[in-house]
Amino acid sequence: GMSHREVGHGLRGWRVSGPEDSAGALPAVFYFALSAAQSLGLAPYNHLTQFVLTGTLSTEEDRDMSNQTLRVYSVTLPYHGTMEQNEAAFGNWARAYTSGQDVLGSFLDRTSRAIDTLVELGLVDSRNVWTAGLSRGGFIASHIAIRNHYVKGVVAFASVTVPGDLRELKGVRSEALDALSLKNEQHLRALSTKSTRYYMGNRDELVSTRNCFDVVHALAEINAKGFRSPPHEMIMYCSIGKAGHGTPEDIFRDGARWLRKQMCFQ
């Protein structure tokens, strides 16, 4: 897998791939999937990390890691760690919300503050900050783009958009959880000011293809007043894997290519 190291600077649970701190402020992608180490180092969860850092072609110069002019950061999601913990995470989120703990809200606040800290430390180029995520991580990436003014945009794969619709969270009565739905008007307004691209299987029964479509369509509607071509995209491919929730490798490649282009690394 890719090499990655602890971020340090008092940021617990954070890891980074890419040039050392001594290289100074660089463009950054904040990528969320499972644990920080899995998101950066474990295939297939780290495909986006790998393709963004090395380019998406497999030529020699492309693989030459000394060409890296960006870093990818990740942090472990709440209740994640081992694969067993990752499997049980939605159930644990459900229990937390049932008992009145807004675990995702407080995680999002901490994560957004960490980005500010990395900018203040002179490690992240504040003009070139993007988020990316897979499944539950796509949901986190979207919310960080909503909360953090440095973030220019988000690319998400098979993203959760309405957490309350997930099987394990369906019965949970929680205003805090409901308020995190990306269909929420205030979130849509904030996200409509960024560039977004959502990749989704045509029949994802785990996170709902329709929910993702509704979000992207709503983003485009908000922007339609000022733009002929609102910068919000949904790319749909033939579903693969369990419950149609898999993401093919070429979709990660395409997303990485889009991200590098947005960040001006053609």
Backbone bond lengths (Angstrom), bond angles and torsions (degrees), N, CA, C in turn:
res aa  C-N    CA-C-N  psi(-1)  N-CA   C-N-CA  omega(-1)  CA-C   N-CA-C  phi
1 G - - - 1.477 - - 1.514 111.12 -
2 M 1.313 115.53 179.16 1.465 122.07 179.44 1.520 109.09 -69.46
3 S 1.341 116.11 151.26 1.460 117.88 174.59 1.536 108.70 -83.44
4 H 1.310 115.12 144.38 1.464 120.09 178.76 1.518 107.21 -150.44
5 R 1.321 116.35 159.17 1.464 120.70 -175.91 1.521 108.92 -140.74
6 E 1.327 116.03 165.24 1.461 119.97 175.64 1.525 109.44 -66.42
7 V 1.321 115.41 144.54 1.464 120.35 -179.79 1.535 110.48 -75.29
8 G 1.346 116.44 -35.29 1.468 119.43 -177.40 1.519 110.78 73.48
9 H 1.338 116.88 -150.98 1.468 122.11 179.67 1.527 112.74 54.09
10 G 1.332 115.66 29.52 1.466 119.40 178.38 1.523 114.92 74.76
11 L 1.337 117.43 7.93 1.468 120.31 -179.59 1.526 109.16 -93.14
12 R 1.310 116.78 92.19 1.467 122.06 -175.11 1.526 111.50 -71.75
13 G 1.333 114.99 136.42 1.466 120.14 177.03 1.520 113.97 83.90
14 W 1.344 117.06 -0.15 1.467 120.85 -179.18 1.530 111.14 -95.21
15 R 1.345 116.17 141.85 1.461 121.94 173.73 1.534 109.00 -133.62
16 V 1.336 116.00 161.83 1.466 120.22 -177.31 1.525 110.21 -143.00
17 S 1.334 115.91 145.12 1.463 123.37 170.46 1.519 107.67 -116.89
18 G 1.342 116.03 143.46 1.470 118.93 178.82 1.512 110.89 122.66
19 P 1.339 116.24 -171.27 1.465 120.77 -174.21 1.528 113.69 -56.80
20 E 1.337 115.41 152.78 1.467 122.27 179.02 1.534 110.90 -63.06
21 D 1.335 115.43 163.43 1.467 121.34 178.94 1.529 112.39 -55.34
22 S 1.319 116.09 -32.12 1.471 120.51 -176.57 1.535 112.36 -61.38
23 A 1.351 117.07 -18.96 1.475 120.67 178.03 1.533 111.25 -73.78
24 G 1.350 117.35 -6.66 1.460 121.00 174.62 1.519 114.28 79.79
25 A 1.337 115.80 -158.30 1.468 121.90 -175.23 1.526 110.02 -71.97
26 L 1.342 116.10 121.56 1.460 121.15 179.66 1.529 109.71 -128.07
27 P 1.348 116.45 156.78 1.464 119.44 170.34 1.528 109.41 -53.97
28 A 1.327 116.83 148.82 1.464 119.54 -174.94 1.519 111.70 -140.07
29 V 1.338 114.18 142.20 1.464 122.30 169.28 1.525 106.76 -111.95
30 F 1.317 116.47 130.50 1.468 122.23 174.96 1.521 105.97 -104.35
31 Y 1.350 114.61 110.09 1.465 120.55 -172.23 1.522 110.62 -113.61
32 F 1.324 115.21 131.07 1.463 121.91 -175.37 1.523 109.97 -122.00
33 A 1.348 116.20 129.13 1.471 120.08 175.31 1.524 110.25 -141.17
34 L 1.349 117.24 -69.38 1.467 120.64 -178.68 1.538 107.82 -133.41
35 S 1.339 117.19 -109.95 1.469 118.43 170.59 1.523 107.72 -82.86
36 A 1.322 117.38 163.26 1.464 120.98 179.19 1.529 110.33 -59.10
37 A 1.337 116.96 -45.02 1.470 120.75 -177.29 1.532 111.30 -65.77
38 Q 1.334 117.32 -39.65 1.465 120.67 178.58 1.536 110.85 -68.69
39 S 1.325 116.71 -40.15 1.473 121.07 -178.24 1.525 111.25 -63.74
40 L 1.338 116.66 -31.90 1.462 120.64 -177.99 1.530 112.91 -98.42
41 G 1.345 117.50 -24.28 1.458 119.07 -169.23 1.507 118.48 -124.72
42 L 1.334 118.62 -9.02 1.469 119.28 -172.69 1.536 111.75 -115.51
43 A 1.348 116.08 118.65 1.472 120.01 176.17 1.530 109.35 -73.00
44 P 1.334 119.93 146.31 1.470 127.00 -0.46 1.535 113.54 -86.95
45 Y 1.337 117.38 -0.27 1.473 119.92 -173.43 1.524 112.10 -63.79
46 N 1.332 116.33 -24.80 1.465 119.19 -176.30 1.528 113.10 -99.78
47 H 1.330 118.54 10.74 1.473 119.75 -178.83 1.528 111.73 -53.84
48 L 1.317 116.57 -43.22 1.467 119.49 -178.66 1.532 109.50 -61.38
49 T 1.327 116.91 -47.13 1.471 122.09 178.40 1.528 110.13 -54.23
50 Q 1.332 114.58 -51.00 1.452 121.68 -177.37 1.531 111.54 -59.43
51 F 1.341 116.86 -48.57 1.467 120.32 -174.85 1.528 111.69 -72.82
52 V 1.311 117.74 -32.60 1.467 119.86 178.43 1.527 110.19 -68.82
53 L 1.331 116.23 -40.33 1.469 119.75 -177.37 1.512 113.02 -74.32
54 T 1.323 117.44 -37.65 1.468 119.44 -171.30 1.510 111.89 -104.26
55 G 1.328 118.28 4.71 1.456 119.03 -170.27 1.512 107.41 77.50
56 T 1.319 117.70 172.12 1.461 117.92 -172.43 1.514 111.91 -107.51
57 L 1.329 117.65 -3.48 1.460 119.59 176.45 1.515 107.39 -90.74
58 S 1.320 117.11 167.53 1.465 116.60 -178.35 1.521 110.62 -112.28
59 T 1.338 117.03 27.34 1.461 119.90 177.29 1.519 109.76 -73.17
60 E 1.320 116.19 162.67 1.468 121.04 -177.11 1.525 111.43 -57.98
61 E 1.332 116.14 -52.07 1.479 117.37 -173.88 1.526 110.35 -65.94
62 D 1.331 115.04 -26.38 1.450 119.38 179.52 1.521 111.10 -70.37
63 R 1.352 114.27 -34.65 1.457 118.89 -178.15 1.520 111.29 -82.32
64 D 1.328 115.72 -13.07 1.457 119.48 -176.42 1.521 109.31 -67.68
65 M 1.334 114.96 105.54 1.459 118.96 -171.81 1.527 112.90 -65.40
66 S 1.353 117.94 -14.72 1.456 118.87 179.15 1.533 110.48 -69.27
67 N 1.332 116.21 -13.62 1.470 119.85 177.37 1.520 112.82 -76.87
68 Q 1.303 116.62 -6.75 1.461 118.22 -174.69 1.513 110.59 -61.25
69 T 1.312 114.58 128.38 1.454 119.04 176.47 1.514 109.47 -123.19
70 L 1.323 116.04 20.12 1.455 119.69 176.84 1.516 109.19 -146.99
71 R 1.320 116.26 168.00 1.461 121.43 174.09 1.527 108.68 -123.07
72 V 1.328 115.09 151.84 1.465 120.88 171.60 1.526 107.57 -115.38
73 Y 1.330 115.74 124.32 1.459 123.01 179.11 1.521 109.56 -107.45
74 S 1.336 115.75 149.87 1.460 119.35 173.91 1.520 110.06 -148.70
75 V 1.319 115.40 155.97 1.461 121.29 176.00 1.529 107.48 -135.04
76 T 1.311 116.77 150.49 1.459 122.22 179.58 1.531 110.58 -69.92
77 L 1.325 116.40 130.32 1.469 121.41 179.85 1.535 110.05 -71.31
78 P 1.333 117.72 157.59 1.471 120.22 -179.21 1.530 112.31 -55.68
79 Y 1.331 116.01 134.39 1.468 123.91 178.95 1.532 113.04 65.24
80 H 1.326 118.25 18.00 1.466 121.43 177.43 1.525 110.60 -104.93
81 G 1.330 115.29 163.77 1.462 121.02 179.79 1.506 109.48 165.86
82 T 1.341 117.21 -94.61 1.465 120.76 174.88 1.530 108.48 -73.91
83 M 1.326 117.13 163.97 1.464 119.98 177.91 1.533 111.45 -60.37
84 E 1.343 116.70 -33.15 1.473 120.14 177.27 1.535 109.95 -65.24
85 Q 1.321 115.53 -43.24 1.473 119.38 178.32 1.530 110.96 -64.07
86 N 1.325 115.99 -40.45 1.472 119.78 179.40 1.529 110.75 -60.84
87 E 1.340 115.46 -41.54 1.469 121.09 179.39 1.527 111.41 -61.67
88 A 1.322 115.74 -37.30 1.468 121.19 -174.98 1.530 112.89 -89.30
89 A 1.345 116.47 -1.94 1.470 120.05 -170.27 1.535 113.16 -61.50
90 F 1.339 117.56 -45.30 1.471 119.01 -177.92 1.532 110.69 -61.24
91 G 1.334 116.04 -40.63 1.461 120.72 176.37 1.519 111.22 -60.66
92 N 1.329 116.47 -40.01 1.459 120.86 178.61 1.526 112.07 -70.42
93 W 1.328 116.51 -35.76 1.475 119.24 173.86 1.537 109.11 -61.91
94 A 1.328 115.29 -43.19 1.472 119.59 -179.52 1.529 110.53 -59.25
95 R 1.333 116.39 -45.63 1.468 119.52 179.61 1.525 111.43 -63.18
96 A 1.324 116.48 -40.60 1.469 120.44 -179.71 1.536 110.10 -62.27
97 Y 1.337 116.97 -47.56 1.477 119.79 -178.76 1.520 111.35 -66.66
98 T 1.333 116.41 -36.52 1.466 119.91 177.81 1.527 110.23 -61.00
99 S 1.342 116.34 -35.55 1.465 118.91 -179.56 1.533 112.28 -91.55
100 G 1.352 116.58 13.15 1.460 120.09 172.23 1.515 116.16 85.70
101 Q 1.352 116.98 12.94 1.467 119.22 177.81 1.524 110.24 -97.41
102 D 1.332 117.24 123.20 1.463 121.39 177.95 1.529 109.37 -87.12
103 V 1.353 115.68 73.17 1.475 120.10 -173.33 1.522 112.89 -61.66
104 L 1.318 116.76 -36.73 1.463 118.84 -178.11 1.524 110.66 -75.51
105 G 1.316 116.79 -41.32 1.466 120.75 178.58 1.522 111.87 -56.79
106 S 1.336 116.63 -47.55 1.472 118.52 -178.38 1.532 110.78 -70.22
107 F 1.333 117.42 -34.52 1.470 121.13 175.63 1.537 110.46 -62.60
108 L 1.328 117.00 -43.52 1.466 120.99 -179.09 1.531 110.72 -63.94
109 D 1.324 116.81 -40.31 1.477 120.07 177.39 1.525 110.79 -61.14
110 R 1.337 116.14 -48.35 1.474 120.46 -179.36 1.531 111.45 -61.72
111 T 1.341 115.13 -41.17 1.463 120.34 -176.79 1.522 110.78 -67.67
112 S 1.318 116.75 -41.78 1.467 120.84 177.96 1.531 110.33 -63.81
113 R 1.329 116.76 -40.29 1.477 120.42 177.41 1.522 111.52 -64.12
114 A 1.333 117.09 -35.72 1.466 120.82 178.53 1.530 110.78 -62.65
115 I 1.329 116.91 -38.55 1.467 120.31 176.97 1.532 109.76 -62.69
116 D 1.333 116.58 -44.75 1.469 120.18 176.90 1.521 110.67 -58.02
117 T 1.331 116.05 -42.83 1.468 121.16 -179.87 1.526 111.07 -60.63
118 L 1.346 117.13 -44.45 1.463 121.20 -179.07 1.537 111.42 -65.39
119 V 1.333 116.61 -33.51 1.468 120.48 174.44 1.533 109.42 -67.47
120 E 1.351 116.00 -46.58 1.471 120.70 -179.16 1.527 112.08 -62.95
121 L 1.334 117.12 -32.86 1.469 121.54 178.96 1.535 112.12 -74.62
122 G 1.328 116.86 -5.72 1.464 120.04 -179.19 1.517 113.77 76.74
123 L 1.351 116.72 26.11 1.467 120.54 -179.81 1.527 112.62 -103.50
124 V 1.331 116.40 -22.55 1.464 120.91 -177.74 1.526 109.00 -119.80
125 D 1.331 115.38 130.99 1.464 121.78 176.16 1.531 108.25 -73.90
126 S 1.326 115.83 109.72 1.473 120.60 -171.44 1.530 112.70 -62.82
127 R 1.338 117.73 -15.57 1.474 119.68 -178.46 1.522 112.00 -88.90
128 N 1.361 116.92 -4.76 1.463 119.10 -173.89 1.527 111.15 -142.17
129 V 1.337 114.80 68.63 1.465 122.29 -177.60 1.531 108.53 -119.86
130 W 1.327 116.24 127.59 1.467 121.84 -178.17 1.513 109.33 -132.91
131 T 1.328 116.79 154.46 1.459 119.90 172.89 1.529 109.19 -116.35
132 A 1.328 114.71 155.94 1.463 121.34 178.83 1.516 107.38 -150.18
133 G 1.329 116.38 153.61 1.456 117.59 -179.75 1.508 113.26 -165.19
134 L 1.327 113.97 158.31 1.458 122.77 179.70 1.521 109.53 -116.99
135 S 1.337 116.76 124.94 1.460 123.46 176.24 1.531 111.20 56.94
136 R 1.329 118.61 -115.96 1.471 121.08 177.26 1.525 110.43 -58.87
137 G 1.358 115.89 -31.40 1.462 120.53 178.23 1.523 112.84 -69.90
138 G 1.339 116.83 -27.61 1.471 120.80 175.89 1.521 110.69 -66.26
139 F 1.306 114.95 -36.37 1.465 122.09 176.01 1.538 110.00 -64.83
140 I 1.344 115.96 -45.26 1.468 120.95 177.51 1.532 110.07 -62.32
141 A 1.335 116.17 -46.08 1.474 121.38 -179.38 1.531 110.71 -58.82
142 S 1.327 116.78 -40.27 1.470 121.15 179.40 1.521 110.41 -64.40
143 H 1.333 116.21 -44.76 1.465 119.95 -179.34 1.528 112.82 -67.73
144 I 1.324 117.39 -32.98 1.464 119.42 176.90 1.534 109.34 -68.60
145 A 1.329 116.69 -38.65 1.469 120.29 175.75 1.534 110.33 -61.92
146 I 1.320 116.50 -35.73 1.471 121.33 178.44 1.527 110.78 -68.15
147 R 1.337 117.05 -41.28 1.463 122.05 -172.55 1.510 115.50 -85.22
148 N 1.345 116.25 -29.23 1.460 118.19 -169.43 1.522 111.62 -107.53
149 H 1.327 117.01 121.42 1.472 119.35 -172.74 1.522 112.98 -72.55
150 Y 1.338 118.38 -15.81 1.471 119.72 176.68 1.526 111.65 -73.82
151 V 1.317 117.40 -27.49 1.477 120.71 -172.62 1.529 110.56 -71.98
152 K 1.345 114.23 125.15 1.475 120.29 -176.30 1.527 112.16 -86.03
153 G 1.343 116.04 -27.40 1.452 117.50 -176.94 1.512 111.27 179.98
154 V 1.329 114.66 -179.95 1.467 120.41 -172.82 1.526 110.28 -141.77
155 V 1.341 115.81 141.21 1.466 120.83 167.56 1.530 106.66 -121.26
156 A 1.325 116.15 131.37 1.469 120.06 -174.78 1.523 109.72 -134.38
157 F 1.324 114.60 145.64 1.463 121.97 -178.12 1.521 109.10 -118.86
158 A 1.343 116.79 126.19 1.475 121.83 177.48 1.526 110.38 47.54
159 S 1.328 115.06 49.40 1.468 121.08 -169.04 1.526 113.76 -78.35
160 V 1.327 115.76 138.04 1.460 121.52 163.61 1.526 106.28 -65.49
161 T 1.323 118.21 134.40 1.471 120.63 175.15 1.530 111.38 -121.12
162 V 1.334 116.38 -31.84 1.471 121.43 178.52 1.529 107.54 -123.80
163 P 1.333 117.99 92.53 1.472 119.94 -173.08 1.525 112.92 -59.96
164 G 1.327 116.81 -32.40 1.462 120.82 179.73 1.519 113.79 -64.84
165 D 1.342 117.26 -13.18 1.468 121.11 177.72 1.531 112.44 -90.49
166 L 1.327 118.23 -8.24 1.465 120.15 177.46 1.525 109.00 -66.32
167 R 1.322 116.83 142.39 1.466 121.86 -174.43 1.529 111.83 -48.95
168 E 1.342 116.52 -47.31 1.475 119.52 -175.63 1.524 113.14 -71.67
169 L 1.328 116.79 -19.81 1.470 119.90 -174.15 1.530 112.43 -106.48
170 K 1.348 115.54 -2.42 1.465 120.54 -173.78 1.519 114.09 -56.91
171 G 1.336 116.55 -41.97 1.465 118.31 -175.11 1.526 114.28 -84.98
172 V 1.341 116.99 -0.49 1.464 119.74 -171.93 1.528 110.84 -78.35
173 R 1.338 114.96 124.83 1.468 118.45 175.44 1.521 108.42 -94.52
174 S 1.321 116.63 107.28 1.456 120.23 -178.23 1.522 110.10 -156.23
175 E 1.327 116.36 118.20 1.467 119.42 177.20 1.515 110.43 -63.76
176 A 1.337 116.83 -36.52 1.466 120.63 -179.67 1.528 110.85 -61.73
177 L 1.340 116.50 -40.29 1.465 120.58 178.81 1.529 110.48 -69.12
178 D 1.322 116.60 -45.68 1.474 120.63 178.86 1.527 111.03 -58.54
179 A 1.329 115.78 -36.80 1.472 120.79 -176.91 1.532 111.88 -66.87
180 L 1.356 117.13 -16.07 1.467 120.01 -179.09 1.526 113.33 -87.02
181 S 1.338 117.62 -7.14 1.465 119.32 177.86 1.522 109.66 -55.65
182 L 1.330 115.87 133.14 1.475 118.95 179.05 1.527 111.56 -70.53
183 K 1.343 117.24 -8.52 1.474 119.54 176.31 1.529 111.85 -79.37
184 N 1.315 116.38 -9.30 1.457 122.91 177.75 1.539 109.54 -60.13
185 E 1.334 114.98 128.08 1.471 123.14 -174.03 1.530 113.17 -51.22
186 Q 1.324 115.55 -44.24 1.461 120.23 -176.23 1.547 110.52 -67.10
187 H 1.334 117.52 -38.03 1.463 120.53 176.66 1.532 110.64 -67.08
188 L 1.334 116.08 -42.49 1.464 120.15 -179.94 1.526 110.50 -60.26
189 R 1.346 116.45 -42.05 1.480 119.52 178.86 1.509 111.39 -60.11
190 A 1.335 116.12 -47.20 1.465 120.27 -178.67 1.532 110.91 -64.02
191 L 1.333 116.02 -42.95 1.465 120.30 -176.98 1.529 111.54 -71.56
192 S 1.329 117.05 -26.78 1.470 120.34 -177.72 1.533 111.99 -66.95
193 T 1.339 117.28 -15.52 1.471 120.34 179.55 1.537 111.73 -86.17
194 K 1.332 116.91 -3.39 1.470 121.67 -179.21 1.532 108.93 -109.66
195 S 1.345 116.87 174.11 1.472 120.62 171.93 1.520 108.04 -93.96
196 T 1.324 116.73 134.15 1.461 118.79 -178.56 1.527 111.35 -131.83
197 R 1.329 114.59 145.66 1.466 120.18 172.01 1.522 107.88 -142.51
198 Y 1.338 115.96 122.82 1.464 122.87 -179.30 1.525 108.84 -116.58
199 Y 1.339 115.83 123.48 1.466 121.76 174.57 1.527 107.90 -98.88
200 M 1.309 116.98 133.98 1.470 119.20 -173.78 1.522 110.35 -149.15
201 G 1.328 116.69 136.67 1.462 120.59 172.61 1.524 109.71 -64.39
202 N 1.330 117.07 150.90 1.471 119.91 -175.84 1.532 112.65 -72.06
203 R 1.349 116.16 -10.56 1.466 117.92 178.49 1.522 109.08 -148.13
204 D 1.309 115.47 62.88 1.464 120.78 178.97 1.523 107.91 -85.91
205 E 1.334 115.71 108.52 1.464 119.87 -175.74 1.519 111.84 -91.28
206 L 1.321 116.71 -7.09 1.462 119.77 179.17 1.532 110.48 -82.27
207 V 1.339 116.68 -49.97 1.474 119.64 -176.29 1.524 112.75 -109.61
208 S 1.326 118.45 -6.30 1.459 125.39 176.57 1.528 114.12 76.83
209 T 1.323 114.10 106.39 1.466 122.72 175.13 1.527 109.96 -57.89
210 R 1.317 116.60 -42.10 1.467 121.92 -177.86 1.529 111.92 -61.33
211 N 1.331 117.00 -42.91 1.476 119.48 178.86 1.520 110.89 -60.27
212 C 1.328 116.37 -41.52 1.465 120.09 179.71 1.529 109.93 -64.71
213 F 1.317 116.08 -44.25 1.467 119.97 177.89 1.532 110.45 -58.01
214 D 1.327 116.33 -45.83 1.464 120.12 -178.52 1.530 111.55 -58.24
215 V 1.323 115.89 -40.80 1.472 120.39 -179.27 1.531 110.63 -65.98
216 V 1.332 116.46 -49.72 1.472 119.59 -177.09 1.522 110.66 -65.38
217 H 1.320 116.19 -39.45 1.464 120.24 178.68 1.533 110.68 -63.90
218 A 1.326 116.64 -41.42 1.465 120.83 178.39 1.533 111.06 -64.61
219 L 1.329 117.07 -39.34 1.477 121.06 177.16 1.525 110.20 -60.18
220 A 1.338 115.44 -44.18 1.462 120.26 -179.56 1.525 110.94 -65.38
221 E 1.329 116.67 -38.26 1.472 120.84 179.49 1.525 111.15 -62.31
222 I 1.331 116.64 -42.86 1.468 120.85 -179.89 1.527 108.95 -62.35
223 N 1.331 116.74 -43.43 1.457 121.56 -177.81 1.515 113.69 -75.27
224 A 1.333 116.58 -18.75 1.471 119.87 -172.59 1.527 111.85 -59.62
225 K 1.323 116.19 -24.78 1.463 119.73 -179.09 1.528 110.96 -63.83
226 G 1.334 116.69 -33.82 1.459 118.18 -176.26 1.519 115.20 -106.71
227 F 1.340 117.48 -16.85 1.463 121.04 -173.00 1.507 110.69 -127.91
228 R 1.323 116.00 145.17 1.457 118.23 168.72 1.530 109.72 -76.03
229 S 1.336 116.29 -36.59 1.472 120.59 -179.08 1.531 109.98 -121.62
230 P 1.331 117.07 86.46 1.472 119.70 -178.34 1.532 110.73 -60.36
231 P 1.355 118.89 139.40 1.459 121.44 -174.14 1.533 113.91 -81.34
232 H 1.333 115.44 50.92 1.468 120.34 -179.15 1.522 108.34 -129.39
233 E 1.339 115.61 121.20 1.456 119.72 -173.51 1.517 111.82 -126.85
234 M 1.328 114.47 145.67 1.460 120.39 168.72 1.525 106.05 -125.66
235 I 1.322 115.88 125.21 1.459 120.62 179.53 1.518 107.99 -113.20
236 M 1.326 114.13 120.16 1.456 119.20 -173.84 1.527 109.29 -108.81
237 Y 1.343 115.55 134.63 1.466 121.36 179.57 1.522 107.82 -128.42
238 C 1.324 116.83 171.71 1.469 120.01 179.69 1.518 109.31 -67.88
239 S 1.317 116.21 124.54 1.462 120.86 -179.86 1.520 111.55 -57.47
240 I 1.339 114.77 141.18 1.460 120.62 173.48 1.531 107.98 -131.27
241 G 1.336 115.94 165.63 1.462 120.06 172.52 1.512 113.83 75.97
242 K 1.321 114.63 -177.43 1.453 122.73 -175.70 1.531 111.02 -62.55
243 A 1.332 116.35 129.42 1.476 123.27 -179.03 1.527 111.94 56.40
244 G 1.348 116.37 22.21 1.470 120.04 177.68 1.512 113.67 68.36
245 H 1.354 116.47 21.99 1.462 121.06 -170.09 1.533 113.69 -102.53
246 G 1.353 117.38 5.01 1.467 119.39 -178.69 1.521 112.65 -76.46
247 T 1.325 116.01 157.87 1.469 120.80 175.43 1.529 108.89 -121.44
248 P 1.349 117.44 115.99 1.465 119.98 -179.47 1.535 111.48 -66.95
249 E 1.327 115.83 152.49 1.462 120.76 -177.87 1.525 112.30 -58.17
250 D 1.340 117.46 -38.31 1.474 118.23 -177.36 1.532 111.84 -69.38
251 I 1.315 116.91 -21.37 1.470 119.95 175.33 1.533 109.74 -71.92
252 F 1.345 116.85 -41.60 1.471 119.59 174.20 1.528 110.68 -60.72
253 R 1.348 115.63 -41.23 1.471 119.86 178.43 1.523 110.83 -59.59
254 D 1.330 115.14 -45.53 1.459 119.94 -178.47 1.531 110.56 -63.68
255 G 1.335 115.77 -41.64 1.470 120.00 178.85 1.513 112.06 -64.45
256 A 1.340 115.82 -38.85 1.467 120.54 178.57 1.526 110.31 -66.49
257 R 1.318 115.76 -39.68 1.472 120.78 178.99 1.529 109.39 -62.83
258 W 1.325 116.32 -45.49 1.473 121.12 178.18 1.528 110.26 -59.35
259 L 1.322 116.41 -45.34 1.458 121.49 -177.54 1.527 110.62 -63.93
260 R 1.322 116.97 -45.90 1.470 120.49 178.59 1.526 110.88 -61.14
261 K 1.316 115.64 -36.34 1.465 119.63 179.36 1.535 110.19 -67.71
262 Q 1.337 117.07 -44.02 1.459 121.24 177.53 1.528 110.12 -59.76
263 M 1.340 115.46 -36.67 1.463 120.71 -177.19 1.529 111.76 -85.98
264 C 1.340 115.17 1.82 1.482 122.35 178.00 1.520 114.39 71.24
265 F 1.353 117.89 30.26 1.476 120.49 168.52 1.511 105.88 -108.56
266 Q 1.308 118.28 83.48 1.471 117.82 -176.86 1.500 111.29 -70.47
